[in-house]
């Protein structure tokens, strides 16, 4: 007897789109689906404007990062960028049928410093756009603005504020990191919505705000968990290499050995 | 071997492992942005990237399916980012502090 009900495998919209052979977002046809902002979501003037903002920030970061990098921390910066690239490949399930991935902005900023984080994030996003077709090429400026400028800037700002308010302990640093990493994700998402208002397509904005805000609050929890796990591991073995924990080592370094050169933590 | 180098090598191995093996287990569901675009109806405004013809497009090798091409693409990406970001950081670094002796 033939089965009357054919069980169909559950398919996502993206799967169907791939099968129809009219993939708009190339990455959705593959197992790895990082998905940054593609070309076309925002119009050309908005893309150019974010490109100018991103280029200006990167130019400033090239000068400012000098103070954050020395012979010990420069190799860590390259490694952390590579790790962020790898971690971004791992889309984790969020709500039913949705996924999110690490941005890594706060991880970079706390570990190697905010200006170095801007540079590292820019390298990651450019490699993804140019080699892996993840995120549009015209949209590189937009993606750098969202993840390299807003997520790093707001995330590190929140981290600094909380670090000052919390106890000068490892737990204090990790708590500040958790909140900062969490907030960096909806901040980037809402910045995208802001750009979408200016240069996006003509769809009702209410649902865009609700969808982007809601799902990225959930993704932010994943971001915060991964960031704290990685930073906690580095703090456990080499707290002296963590840019955002300089205030911890100054206390212990004074007791055990000669203090760090003044201003090294800035 | 200094602990700094140990940490660096451990970190590199972890990054290679995450990109090369961890990516097998990545969720293929649309991410937050793509999902939002689908829900609210602007997903069809996305255009194919001009680099869509890249041999590594979509984190695979020449469009091949399966785990190995994904691993190869991931490892190449890790090495590429490490080379570019590492070189950039090394060039940008300050030179005024004396090298730590003995560590």
Interface residues (C-beta under 8 A of the other chain):
Chain A: X12 X13 X14 X15 X23 X24 X25 X26 X27 X28 X29 X30 X31 X32 X33 X34 X35 X36 X37 X38 X39 X40 X41 X62 X65 X66 X67 X69 X70 X71 X72 X73 X74 X75 X76 X77 X78 X79 X80 X81 X82 X83 X84 X85 X86 X87 X89 X90 X91 X92 X93 X94 X97 X98 X99 X100 X101 X112 X116 X119 X120 X123 X124 X126 X127 X128 X129 X130 X131 X132 X133 X134 X135 X136 X137 X189 X192 X196 X200 X201 X203 X204 X207 X208 X211 X212 X215 X216 X219 X234 X237 X238 X241 X261 X264
Chain B: X3 X4 X7 X8 X11 X12 X14 X15 X16 X18 X19 X22 X23 X24 X25 X26 X27 X28 X29 X30 X31 X32 X33 X34 X35 X36 X37 X38 X39 X40 X41 X42 X43 X44 X45 X46 X47 X48 X49 X50 X51 X52 X54 X56 X57 X58 X59 X60 X70 X73 X74 X76 X77 X78 X79 X80 X81 X82 X83 X84 X85 X86 X87 X88 X89 X90 X92 X93 X94 X97 X99 X100
